[in-house]
Amino acid sequence: MASLIEKTPCEGLLPVTAQGSALSELRPGPITSVAPFNGQERAVSSTLKGLGLSFPGPGKTASKGGASAVWTGRGQAFLIGTEPPEGLAEIAALTDQSDGWAAMRLEGEKAEAVLARLAPLDLRMAEFGKGAVARAALGHIPMILIRSGASSFDIYVFRSMAASAVHELHVVMKAVAARGKGI
């Protein structure tokens, strides 16, 4: 019988740093896709209230403690950091996504400048504040981007693209650091 060794998506790739920014791996816990059945969005939101969450609107997150409900597209959210509450499976399609995603945090005074070179988004705090979420491209890689703080972003990419995402981000982190200035 084969002896398998469990590895995280970014094991051996992270952490990496450059002057003004750092990229590290997150271990968010369970990730469950939640897609309410037709007409059940309010019921889903009500069920999530037991966790202190609600079903998020477009571009939004709802967080409490280590759990989050993150908008990921029309009629879909990811429940991150906790198992789905009892009764949710009766009113929504649930899919375990835990092993399919790599999660990273980019932080530091130059984090915005790094992402501005890779993502076609207005990342200024006034436009993309704490808790904002977007599905966008990280260069050529599909991602879910969440602003987690004033100078930090959580980045979710498909696990199969983790090495490419780390490479893209690290190259830009070094380039921004070499400039000595933000944007």
N, C-alpha and C positions, 0 to 999 in steps of 0.2 A: 504494500500500500504506500502511496506517495505521502511524503511528509510535507505538508503545506505550511508556509510561514505567512502569517497575516502582516500586511504592510499598509500604511496609510497612503493615500494617493500621491502625496508630495514627499514621501520618505526619501531621504538622500538628496532632495532638491532644495529644500528650505531648512533654515532661514537664509535669506540673502539681504545685504544692506548696501546702501550707497549713501554718501553724505546727504542728509536731509530726508531719507526715506528708508523704510524697512519692510520687507515682505516675509510673512510667517504663515505657517499652516494653522488653520482652525480645525477643531474637532467638534463640530456642532451637535453631534449625537444623531438621533433618528431624523430622517427627512422623509416626509410623506406628502405626496401630491394629493390635494383635495379639490375635487371638481363636483360642486353641488349638482344634484339631479335637477331637472327642469322645475323651476318654481320653488326650489328648496334653499336658496341662498340665505334667507332670514332664519330658517330653521338651523342651518349650519352655524351661522353667527351666534345664535342662541345656545347651541350646544358647546361652542368654543368658549362661551362666557364662563363655564366651569373652570377653565384654565386661566381666566382673566384676559382672554383674547376675543377678537371678533374677526369675521371674514373681511379682509382688507379690500378697499377700493383700489382702482388703478393707480399704480405708482406709490402705493402706501404699504406700510408694515404695521403690525400690532404686536407689541412685545410686553412680556411680564416675566420677571425673573430670567431664567435661561431659555424660555420658550418664545417663539415668534411665529406669527402667521404672516407670510410674505407674498404679496401679489406677484404672480409669475406669468400672467396672461389673462385674456378674457375668460371669465368664469373658472379661473384656476388660481390656487395659492399653494404654497409649500408650508406645511407645518414643520417647524424646525426645532429640535432640541427637546422634544417630548413625544410620547406615544399618542396616537389619536384617542380622544375620549370615547367612552362607551356610548353607543348609539349613533356615532357619526357614519358608520358604514351603511346604515339604513337610509341615509338621506344624501349621501355623496359617494362618488367613485373614489376609492383610496388606492394609491399605488406607492409601495415602499421604494423610495429613490435613494436610500442611504448610501449604497455602494456605487452609485452612478455619478457622483459629483465630487469634485475636489474643491475645498473651501480654503480661501486665503484671506489674510488681512494685509492691506497696504496702508501704512501709516507714516506720519511724519510731515514736517512743514512743506515738503515738496510732493506729497502724494497727489494733490490735485493736478500739479504740473505734469506729473508722470502720466496719469490717466488721460489728460487732455490731448496727449500725443497719440493715444491708442483708441479712444472711444469718442464717437461723434455725439457728445452730450455737453450741455452747459452745466458744468459741475460746481459753479460758484455756490457758496452756501445759501445765498438768497434765492437761488433757483432750484437747488438740489440739496435741501436741508437734511438734518438728522432724521433717519427713518425713511427717507425717499428711496425708491427702488426703480430700476429700469432694466429691461432686457435690451441688450445692445451687443455690438461687436467689440471685442478686445483685439484690435488689429483684424485678423481674419477668423478669430475664435468666438463663437457664441458665448455670452456670459449673462449672468444675473448680477447686477451691481447694487449694493446697498450702502448708503452712507451710514456708518456706525458711530461717527463722532465728528467733531469739528475738523480734524485732520486725519480721519481714518475711513477706509472703505472696506467692506467685505465683498469678495469676489468669488462667485461660484461658476466653475466651468465643468464641462463633462470630464469625468475622470480620465478618459482616454486622451484628453488634450492638456493634462496638467503640465507635462514637461514643456510643451510648446508655450503655454501661458507663462510659466515661470521664466523661460528664456526671453520671451518678448518683453515682459515687465522688467527683468533685470537689465537688459540692454538699454532700455529707455531710462531706467533709474540711474545708470552710470552716465548716460548722455546728459541728463538734467543736472546731475551733480557736477559734471565737467563744465557746464555753463556757468555755474556759480550763482545763478539767479533762477527764479521761478520761470514763469512763462515769458 
